[in-house]
Amino acid sequence: MRQTIQKFVHYYNNERYHESLNNLTPADVYFGRDKDILAKRKDIKKETLIMRRKQYQKSKIKQLTSY
């Protein structure tokens, strides 16, 4: 029983993302990793949007030139 509870607490604090904590783990927030993680996520999102915009523009050009 004790081992099961320990496993759950470890999972809850270190692996399970919490929506109320900006989809971070409690351990990330407690140990101060939250700002770095959120900044990295923001950078990835920005890069992804730029890449998707370029892909969309290329597909539109391809559609327009294929007529």
C-alpha positions in Angstrom: 0.0 0.0 0.0 2.8 2.4 1.0 4.6 1.7 -2.3 1.5 2.4 -4.3 0.9 5.7 -2.6 4.6 6.7 -3.1 4.3 5.9 -6.8 1.1 7.9 -7.1 2.7 10.9 -5.3 5.8 10.7 -7.5 3.6 10.6 -10.7 1.3 13.4 -9.4 4.2 15.8 -8.6 6.7 14.9 -11.3 5.0 13.6 -14.4 1.3 14.7 -14.4 0.8 18.1 -16.0 -1.7 20.4 -14.2 -3.9 22.7 -16.2 -4.1 25.1 -13.3 -0.2 25.4 -13.4 -0.1 26.2 -17.1 0.3 22.5 -18.0 3.5 22.2 -15.8 4.2 19.7 -13.1 4.1 20.8 -9.5 7.9 19.9 -9.3 8.6 22.3 -12.3 6.9 25.1 -10.4 8.4 24.3 -7.0 12.0 24.1 -8.4 11.6 27.3 -10.5 11.8 25.6 -13.9 8.4 27.1 -14.9 9.7 30.3 -16.5 12.3 28.5 -18.6 9.8 25.8 -19.8 7.1 28.4 -20.6 9.6 30.5 -22.5 10.8 27.5 -24.6 7.2 26.6 -25.3 6.5 30.1 -26.5 9.6 30.0 -28.8 8.5 26.7 -30.2 5.0 28.0 -30.8 6.3 31.0 -32.6 8.6 29.0 -34.8 5.8 26.5 -35.6 3.5 29.3 -36.6 6.1 30.8 -38.9 6.8 27.4 -40.5 3.1 26.7 -41.0 2.5 30.1 -42.5 5.3 29.5 -45.0 3.9 26.1 -45.9 0.5 27.6 -46.4 1.8 30.3 -48.6 3.8 27.8 -50.7 0.7 25.6 -51.1 -1.4 28.7 -52.2 1.3 29.7 -54.8 1.4 26.1 -56.1 -2.4 26.1 -56.4 -2.4 29.4 -58.3 0.3 28.5 -60.7 -1.2 25.1 -61.5 -4.2 26.5 -63.3 
